[in-house]
Amino acid sequence: MPGPQGAEWGPSTIHGNPKRGVGILNNELYVGRLVWNRLRYDPDTGQRFLV
């Protein structure tokens, strides 16, 4: 299956970086794991950040 630009998917897109938690295979939703409350919201600054 081609990627969104019509080209092949790159290895970093699929495997990513486990330490940073990026890449399709490191995404909890893609591997079937549901995680709640992973993001926090700071009402003073309006920023969202990972916990």
mmCIF file of the N, C-alpha and C atoms, coordinates in Angstrom:
data_MODEL
# 
_entry.id   MODEL 
# 
loop_
_atom_site.group_PDB 
_atom_site.id 
_atom_site.type_symbol 
_atom_site.label_atom_id 
_atom_site.label_alt_id 
_atom_site.label_comp_id 
_atom_site.label_asym_id 
_atom_site.label_entity_id 
_atom_site.label_seq_id 
_atom_site.pdbx_PDB_ins_code 
_atom_site.Cartn_x 
_atom_site.Cartn_y 
_atom_site.Cartn_z 
_atom_site.occupancy 
_atom_site.B_iso_or_equiv 
_atom_site.pdbx_formal_charge 
_atom_site.auth_seq_id 
_atom_site.auth_comp_id 
_atom_site.auth_asym_id 
_atom_site.auth_atom_id 
_atom_site.pdbx_PDB_model_num 
ATOM 1   N N  . MET A 1 1  ? 0.847  -1.178 0.000  1.00 0.00 ? 1  MET A N  1 
ATOM 2   C CA . MET A 1 1  ? 0.000  0.000  0.000  1.00 0.00 ? 1  MET A CA 1 
ATOM 3   C C  . MET A 1 1  ? 0.892  1.239  0.000  1.00 0.00 ? 1  MET A C  1 
ATOM 4   N N  . PRO A 1 2  ? 0.656  2.166  -0.900 1.00 0.00 ? 2  PRO A N  1 
ATOM 5   C CA . PRO A 1 2  ? 1.496  3.360  -0.954 1.00 0.00 ? 2  PRO A CA 1 
ATOM 6   C C  . PRO A 1 2  ? 1.202  4.308  0.209  1.00 0.00 ? 2  PRO A C  1 
ATOM 7   N N  . GLY A 1 3  ? 2.181  5.156  0.494  1.00 0.00 ? 3  GLY A N  1 
ATOM 8   C CA . GLY A 1 3  ? 2.033  6.159  1.538  1.00 0.00 ? 3  GLY A CA 1 
ATOM 9   C C  . GLY A 1 3  ? 1.157  7.308  1.069  1.00 0.00 ? 3  GLY A C  1 
ATOM 10  N N  . PRO A 1 4  ? 0.963  8.318  1.905  1.00 0.00 ? 4  PRO A N  1 
ATOM 11  C CA . PRO A 1 4  ? 0.084  9.437  1.563  1.00 0.00 ? 4  PRO A CA 1 
ATOM 12  C C  . PRO A 1 4  ? 0.553  10.253 0.346  1.00 0.00 ? 4  PRO A C  1 
ATOM 13  N N  . GLN A 1 5  ? 1.850  10.270 0.086  1.00 0.00 ? 5  GLN A N  1 
ATOM 14  C CA . GLN A 1 5  ? 2.366  11.012 -1.063 1.00 0.00 ? 5  GLN A CA 1 
ATOM 15  C C  . GLN A 1 5  ? 2.427  10.150 -2.316 1.00 0.00 ? 5  GLN A C  1 
ATOM 16  N N  . GLY A 1 6  ? 2.000  8.892  -2.228 1.00 0.00 ? 6  GLY A N  1 
ATOM 17  C CA . GLY A 1 6  ? 2.030  7.991  -3.366 1.00 0.00 ? 6  GLY A CA 1 
ATOM 18  C C  . GLY A 1 6  ? 3.297  7.158  -3.452 1.00 0.00 ? 6  GLY A C  1 
ATOM 19  N N  . ALA A 1 7  ? 4.293  7.468  -2.616 1.00 0.00 ? 7  ALA A N  1 
ATOM 20  C CA . ALA A 1 7  ? 5.554  6.722  -2.603 1.00 0.00 ? 7  ALA A CA 1 
ATOM 21  C C  . ALA A 1 7  ? 5.495  5.634  -1.521 1.00 0.00 ? 7  ALA A C  1 
ATOM 22  N N  . GLU A 1 8  ? 6.550  4.817  -1.457 1.00 0.00 ? 8  GLU A N  1 
ATOM 23  C CA . GLU A 1 8  ? 6.612  3.783  -0.424 1.00 0.00 ? 8  GLU A CA 1 
ATOM 24  C C  . GLU A 1 8  ? 6.805  4.415  0.951  1.00 0.00 ? 8  GLU A C  1 
ATOM 25  N N  . TRP A 1 9  ? 6.364  3.688  1.973  1.00 0.00 ? 9  TRP A N  1 
ATOM 26  C CA . TRP A 1 9  ? 6.582  4.129  3.349  1.00 0.00 ? 9  TRP A CA 1 
ATOM 27  C C  . TRP A 1 9  ? 8.062  3.972  3.679  1.00 0.00 ? 9  TRP A C  1 
ATOM 28  N N  . GLY A 1 10 ? 8.632  4.949  4.373  1.00 0.00 ? 10 GLY A N  1 
ATOM 29  C CA . GLY A 1 10 ? 10.030 4.881  4.788  1.00 0.00 ? 10 GLY A CA 1 
ATOM 30  C C  . GLY A 1 10 ? 10.184 4.048  6.045  1.00 0.00 ? 10 GLY A C  1 
ATOM 31  N N  . PRO A 1 11 ? 11.365 3.474  6.269  1.00 0.00 ? 11 PRO A N  1 
ATOM 32  C CA . PRO A 1 11 ? 11.594 2.661  7.463  1.00 0.00 ? 11 PRO A CA 1 
ATOM 33  C C  . PRO A 1 11 ? 11.384 3.432  8.762  1.00 0.00 ? 11 PRO A C  1 
ATOM 34  N N  . SER A 1 12 ? 11.753 4.709  8.797  1.00 0.00 ? 12 SER A N  1 
ATOM 35  C CA . SER A 1 12 ? 11.586 5.472  10.039 1.00 0.00 ? 12 SER A CA 1 
ATOM 36  C C  . SER A 1 12 ? 10.114 5.739  10.340 1.00 0.00 ? 12 SER A C  1 
ATOM 37  N N  . THR A 1 13 ? 9.277  5.781  9.304  1.00 0.00 ? 13 THR A N  1 
ATOM 38  C CA . THR A 1 13 ? 7.849  5.958  9.524  1.00 0.00 ? 13 THR A CA 1 
ATOM 39  C C  . THR A 1 13 ? 7.258  4.720  10.189 1.00 0.00 ? 13 THR A C  1 
ATOM 40  N N  . ILE A 1 14 ? 7.675  3.561  9.753  1.00 0.00 ? 14 ILE A N  1 
ATOM 41  C CA . ILE A 1 14 ? 7.146  2.315  10.293 1.00 0.00 ? 14 ILE A CA 1 
ATOM 42  C C  . ILE A 1 14 ? 7.739  2.007  11.658 1.00 0.00 ? 14 ILE A C  1 
ATOM 43  N N  . HIS A 1 15 ? 9.069  1.992  11.754 1.00 0.00 ? 15 HIS A N  1 
ATOM 44  C CA . HIS A 1 15 ? 9.741  1.576  12.987 1.00 0.00 ? 15 HIS A CA 1 
ATOM 45  C C  . HIS A 1 15 ? 9.951  2.720  13.963 1.00 0.00 ? 15 HIS A C  1 
ATOM 46  N N  . GLY A 1 16 ? 10.209 3.906  13.474 1.00 0.00 ? 16 GLY A N  1 
ATOM 47  C CA . GLY A 1 16 ? 10.379 5.076  14.306 1.00 0.00 ? 16 GLY A CA 1 
ATOM 48  C C  . GLY A 1 16 ? 11.533 4.975  15.280 1.00 0.00 ? 16 GLY A C  1 
ATOM 49  N N  . ASN A 1 17 ? 11.396 5.683  16.377 1.00 0.00 ? 17 ASN A N  1 
ATOM 50  C CA . ASN A 1 17 ? 12.398 5.709  17.430 1.00 0.00 ? 17 ASN A CA 1 
ATOM 51  C C  . ASN A 1 17 ? 11.711 5.308  18.730 1.00 0.00 ? 17 ASN A C  1 
ATOM 52  N N  . PRO A 1 18 ? 11.987 4.106  19.261 1.00 0.00 ? 18 PRO A N  1 
ATOM 53  C CA . PRO A 1 18 ? 11.301 3.652  20.470 1.00 0.00 ? 18 PRO A CA 1 
ATOM 54  C C  . PRO A 1 18 ? 11.523 4.554  21.679 1.00 0.00 ? 18 PRO A C  1 
ATOM 55  N N  . LYS A 1 19 ? 12.687 5.178  21.758 1.00 0.00 ? 19 LYS A N  1 
ATOM 56  C CA . LYS A 1 19 ? 12.982 6.056  22.895 1.00 0.00 ? 19 LYS A CA 1 
ATOM 57  C C  . LYS A 1 19 ? 12.071 7.283  22.882 1.00 0.00 ? 19 LYS A C  1 
ATOM 58  N N  . ARG A 1 20 ? 11.781 7.798  21.691 1.00 0.00 ? 20 ARG A N  1 
ATOM 59  C CA . ARG A 1 20 ? 10.900 8.956  21.558 1.00 0.00 ? 20 ARG A CA 1 
ATOM 60  C C  . ARG A 1 20 ? 9.434  8.542  21.446 1.00 0.00 ? 20 ARG A C  1 
ATOM 61  N N  . GLY A 1 21 ? 9.180  7.268  21.169 1.00 0.00 ? 21 GLY A N  1 
ATOM 62  C CA . GLY A 1 21 ? 7.806  6.788  21.051 1.00 0.00 ? 21 GLY A CA 1 
ATOM 63  C C  . GLY A 1 21 ? 7.137  7.174  19.755 1.00 0.00 ? 21 GLY A C  1 
ATOM 64  N N  . VAL A 1 22 ? 7.933  7.377  18.696 1.00 0.00 ? 22 VAL A N  1 
ATOM 65  C CA . VAL A 1 22 ? 7.359  7.733  17.401 1.00 0.00 ? 22 VAL A CA 1 
ATOM 66  C C  . VAL A 1 22 ? 7.462  6.557  16.450 1.00 0.00 ? 22 VAL A C  1 
ATOM 67  N N  . GLY A 1 23 ? 6.686  6.599  15.387 1.00 0.00 ? 23 GLY A N  1 
ATOM 68  C CA . GLY A 1 23 ? 6.637  5.504  14.432 1.00 0.00 ? 23 GLY A CA 1 
ATOM 69  C C  . GLY A 1 23 ? 5.356  4.711  14.635 1.00 0.00 ? 23 GLY A C  1 
ATOM 70  N N  . ILE A 1 24 ? 4.861  4.149  13.564 1.00 0.00 ? 24 ILE A N  1 
ATOM 71  C CA . ILE A 1 24 ? 3.582  3.432  13.623 1.00 0.00 ? 24 ILE A CA 1 
ATOM 72  C C  . ILE A 1 24 ? 3.631  2.268  14.607 1.00 0.00 ? 24 ILE A C  1 
ATOM 73  N N  . LEU A 1 25 ? 4.717  1.495  14.598 1.00 0.00 ? 25 LEU A N  1 
ATOM 74  C CA . LEU A 1 25 ? 4.783  0.322  15.479 1.00 0.00 ? 25 LEU A CA 1 
ATOM 75  C C  . LEU A 1 25 ? 4.982  0.681  16.949 1.00 0.00 ? 25 LEU A C  1 
ATOM 76  N N  . ASN A 1 26 ? 5.319  1.929  17.244 1.00 0.00 ? 26 ASN A N  1 
ATOM 77  C CA . ASN A 1 26 ? 5.451  2.380  18.630 1.00 0.00 ? 26 ASN A CA 1 
ATOM 78  C C  . ASN A 1 26 ? 4.220  3.129  19.109 1.00 0.00 ? 26 ASN A C  1 
ATOM 79  N N  . ASN A 1 27 ? 3.242  3.311  18.247 1.00 0.00 ? 27 ASN A N  1 
ATOM 80  C CA . ASN A 1 27 ? 2.021  4.007  18.607 1.00 0.00 ? 27 ASN A CA 1 
ATOM 81  C C  . ASN A 1 27 ? 1.063  3.010  19.249 1.00 0.00 ? 27 ASN A C  1 
ATOM 82  N N  . GLU A 1 28 ? 0.640  3.290  20.472 1.00 0.00 ? 28 GLU A N  1 
ATOM 83  C CA . GLU A 1 28 ? -0.217 2.360  21.213 1.00 0.00 ? 28 GLU A CA 1 
ATOM 84  C C  . GLU A 1 28 ? -1.501 2.019  20.475 1.00 0.00 ? 28 GLU A C  1 
ATOM 85  N N  . LEU A 1 29 ? -2.090 2.994  19.778 1.00 0.00 ? 29 LEU A N  1 
ATOM 86  C CA . LEU A 1 29 ? -3.337 2.726  19.066 1.00 0.00 ? 29 LEU A CA 1 
ATOM 87  C C  . LEU A 1 29 ? -3.161 1.743  17.925 1.00 0.00 ? 29 LEU A C  1 
ATOM 88  N N  . TYR A 1 30 ? -2.038 1.817  17.230 1.00 0.00 ? 30 TYR A N  1 
ATOM 89  C CA . TYR A 1 30 ? -1.805 0.917  16.101 1.00 0.00 ? 30 TYR A CA 1 
ATOM 90  C C  . TYR A 1 30 ? -1.522 -0.514 16.545 1.00 0.00 ? 30 TYR A C  1 
ATOM 91  N N  . VAL A 1 31 ? -0.970 -0.692 17.741 1.00 0.00 ? 31 VAL A N  1 
ATOM 92  C CA . VAL A 1 31 ? -0.672 -2.047 18.210 1.00 0.00 ? 31 VAL A CA 1 
ATOM 93  C C  . VAL A 1 31 ? -1.790 -2.584 19.097 1.00 0.00 ? 31 VAL A C  1 
ATOM 94  N N  . GLY A 1 32 ? -2.873 -1.813 19.262 1.00 0.00 ? 32 GLY A N  1 
ATOM 95  C CA . GLY A 1 32 ? -4.043 -2.296 19.987 1.00 0.00 ? 32 GLY A CA 1 
ATOM 96  C C  . GLY A 1 32 ? -4.036 -2.007 21.479 1.00 0.00 ? 32 GLY A C  1 
ATOM 97  N N  . ARG A 1 33 ? -3.212 -1.083 21.923 1.00 0.00 ? 33 ARG A N  1 
ATOM 98  C CA . ARG A 1 33 ? -3.160 -0.733 23.343 1.00 0.00 ? 33 ARG A CA 1 
ATOM 99  C C  . ARG A 1 33 ? -3.800 0.635  23.518 1.00 0.00 ? 33 ARG A C  1 
ATOM 100 N N  . LEU A 1 34 ? -4.768 0.738  24.409 1.00 0.00 ? 34 LEU A N  1 
ATOM 101 C CA . LEU A 1 34 ? -5.463 1.992  24.647 1.00 0.00 ? 34 LEU A CA 1 
ATOM 102 C C  . LEU A 1 34 ? -4.903 2.639  25.901 1.00 0.00 ? 34 LEU A C  1 
ATOM 103 N N  . VAL A 1 35 ? -4.458 3.886  25.790 1.00 0.00 ? 35 VAL A N  1 
ATOM 104 C CA . VAL A 1 35 ? -3.859 4.598  26.918 1.00 0.00 ? 35 VAL A CA 1 
ATOM 105 C C  . VAL A 1 35 ? -4.686 5.841  27.192 1.00 0.00 ? 35 VAL A C  1 
ATOM 106 N N  . TRP A 1 36 ? -5.116 6.005  28.436 1.00 0.00 ? 36 TRP A N  1 
ATOM 107 C CA . TRP A 1 36 ? -5.907 7.163  28.836 1.00 0.00 ? 36 TRP A CA 1 
ATOM 108 C C  . TRP A 1 36 ? -5.022 8.169  29.564 1.00 0.00 ? 36 TRP A C  1 
ATOM 109 N N  . ASN A 1 37 ? -5.369 9.433  29.444 1.00 0.00 ? 37 ASN A N  1 
ATOM 110 C CA . ASN A 1 37 ? -4.719 10.529 30.169 1.00 0.00 ? 37 ASN A CA 1 
ATOM 111 C C  . ASN A 1 37 ? -3.236 10.632 29.886 1.00 0.00 ? 37 ASN A C  1 
ATOM 112 N N  . ARG A 1 38 ? -2.842 10.460 28.648 1.00 0.00 ? 38 ARG A N  1 
ATOM 113 C CA . ARG A 1 38 ? -1.435 10.588 28.302 1.00 0.00 ? 38 ARG A CA 1 
ATOM 114 C C  . ARG A 1 38 ? -1.038 12.063 28.139 1.00 0.00 ? 38 ARG A C  1 
ATOM 115 N N  . LEU A 1 39 ? -1.985 12.901 27.738 1.00 0.00 ? 39 LEU A N  1 
ATOM 116 C CA . LEU A 1 39 ? -1.735 14.326 27.590 1.00 0.00 ? 39 LEU A CA 1 
ATOM 117 C C  . LEU A 1 39 ? -2.324 15.095 28.763 1.00 0.00 ? 39 LEU A C  1 
ATOM 118 N N  . ARG A 1 40 ? -1.628 16.108 29.169 1.00 0.00 ? 40 ARG A N  1 
ATOM 119 C CA . ARG A 1 40 ? -2.140 17.014 30.197 1.00 0.00 ? 40 ARG A CA 1 
ATOM 120 C C  . ARG A 1 40 ? -2.307 18.389 29.554 1.00 0.00 ? 40 ARG A C  1 
ATOM 121 N N  . TYR A 1 41 ? -3.189 19.175 30.126 1.00 0.00 ? 41 TYR A N  1 
ATOM 122 C CA . TYR A 1 41 ? -3.480 20.503 29.602 1.00 0.00 ? 41 TYR A CA 1 
ATOM 123 C C  . TYR A 1 41 ? -3.231 21.522 30.705 1.00 0.00 ? 41 TYR A C  1 
ATOM 124 N N  . ASP A 1 42 ? -2.459 22.556 30.398 1.00 0.00 ? 42 ASP A N  1 
ATOM 125 C CA . ASP A 1 42 ? -2.193 23.631 31.346 1.00 0.00 ? 42 ASP A CA 1 
ATOM 126 C C  . ASP A 1 42 ? -3.110 24.796 31.005 1.00 0.00 ? 42 ASP A C  1 
ATOM 127 N N  . PRO A 1 43 ? -4.124 25.074 31.837 1.00 0.00 ? 43 PRO A N  1 
ATOM 128 C CA . PRO A 1 43 ? -5.080 26.133 31.502 1.00 0.00 ? 43 PRO A CA 1 
ATOM 129 C C  . PRO A 1 43 ? -4.467 27.534 31.509 1.00 0.00 ? 43 PRO A C  1 
ATOM 130 N N  . ASP A 1 44 ? -3.365 27.721 32.252 1.00 0.00 ? 44 ASP A N  1 
ATOM 131 C CA . ASP A 1 44 ? -2.729 29.044 32.299 1.00 0.00 ? 44 ASP A CA 1 
ATOM 132 C C  . ASP A 1 44 ? -2.034 29.394 30.987 1.00 0.00 ? 44 ASP A C  1 
ATOM 133 N N  . THR A 1 45 ? -1.320 28.438 30.421 1.00 0.00 ? 45 THR A N  1 
ATOM 134 C CA . THR A 1 45 ? -0.576 28.706 29.184 1.00 0.00 ? 45 THR A CA 1 
ATOM 135 C C  . THR A 1 45 ? -1.310 28.217 27.951 1.00 0.00 ? 45 THR A C  1 
ATOM 136 N N  . GLY A 1 46 ? -2.289 27.313 28.113 1.00 0.00 ? 46 GLY A N  1 
ATOM 137 C CA . GLY A 1 46 ? -3.000 26.755 26.974 1.00 0.00 ? 46 GLY A CA 1 
ATOM 138 C C  . GLY A 1 46 ? -2.228 25.669 26.257 1.00 0.00 ? 46 GLY A C  1 
ATOM 139 N N  . GLN A 1 47 ? -1.134 25.197 26.866 1.00 0.00 ? 47 GLN A N  1 
ATOM 140 C CA . GLN A 1 47 ? -0.305 24.169 26.225 1.00 0.00 ? 47 GLN A CA 1 
ATOM 141 C C  . GLN A 1 47 ? -0.722 22.789 26.664 1.00 0.00 ? 47 GLN A C  1 
ATOM 142 N N  . ARG A 1 48 ? -0.542 21.839 25.733 1.00 0.00 ? 48 ARG A N  1 
ATOM 143 C CA . ARG A 1 48 ? -0.724 20.414 26.038 1.00 0.00 ? 48 ARG A CA 1 
ATOM 144 C C  . ARG A 1 48 ? 0.650  19.789 26.073 1.00 0.00 ? 48 ARG A C  1 
ATOM 145 N N  . PHE A 1 49 ? 0.859  18.845 26.994 1.00 0.00 ? 49 PHE A N  1 
ATOM 146 C CA . PHE A 1 49 ? 2.159  18.186 27.083 1.00 0.00 ? 49 PHE A CA 1 
ATOM 147 C C  . PHE A 1 49 ? 1.977  16.739 27.503 1.00 0.00 ? 49 PHE A C  1 
ATOM 148 N N  . LEU A 1 50 ? 2.945  15.897 27.133 1.00 0.00 ? 50 LEU A N  1 
ATOM 149 C CA . LEU A 1 50 ? 2.922  14.494 27.494 1.00 0.00 ? 50 LEU A CA 1 
ATOM 150 C C  . LEU A 1 50 ? 3.297  14.327 28.951 1.00 0.00 ? 50 LEU A C  1 
ATOM 151 N N  . VAL A 1 51 ? 2.694  13.345 29.565 1.00 0.00 ? 51 VAL A N  1 
ATOM 152 C CA . VAL A 1 51 ? 3.007  13.052 30.970 1.00 0.00 ? 51 VAL A CA 1 
ATOM 153 C C  . VAL A 1 51 ? 4.019  11.934 31.024 1.00 0.00 ? 51 VAL A C  1 
# 
